[in-house]
Amino acid sequence: MFKQKFAANLKNIRKSRRLTQEQLAEAVGVDFRYISYIENAKSFPSCDLIERLASALNTDYSELFCFDNEVSREELENNVINIIRILEDKKLKILYKFAKGILE
């Protein structure tokens, strides 16, 4: 469900900026088909790509992830903890830097 919500949100933001998938893909350095995969919830971007997407869309991370208003705080915390538990060390470090950046 998370992937589908992110996908729909990314597509809406891209369209609101009047960008095609090709234009966004070029701006972030990926093939346009990968943007299509993300927007169709067939793939999920890396932390690095999320950073580039936010920059190319002239937005911040919070707008890309602003779609869980109906989820309780407790459920969000549990979901985050579950994600953290399965992350590889390298990705956990990236997540830490990402979270730390949000707080600054």
C-alpha positions, 0 to 999 in steps of 0.5 A: 500500500505504501508503494502505491501511495508514493507512486500516486503522489509522485505522479501527481507532483510531477504532473503539477510541475508540468513535467513529462516522465522523460523530462523528470527522468533526464533531470534525475539521471535515470531512464524514463521507463524507471520513472514509469515503474515507480509511478506504477508501483512496480519499483521503489526509488533508492534514498539517493534517487528520492533526494534527486526527485525532490530536487528536480521537482523543486520540493522537499521530502515531506511533500513526496511522503505526505500521503498517510494522513489516515494512519495513526501515529502509532501505526506509522511508528510501528511501520518505521520500526519494521522497515528499520529492522529489515534494512541492510547496514548500508541502507540503514546509514542512509536512512539515518542521514535522511532522517537527521536531515529532516530534523535540521 
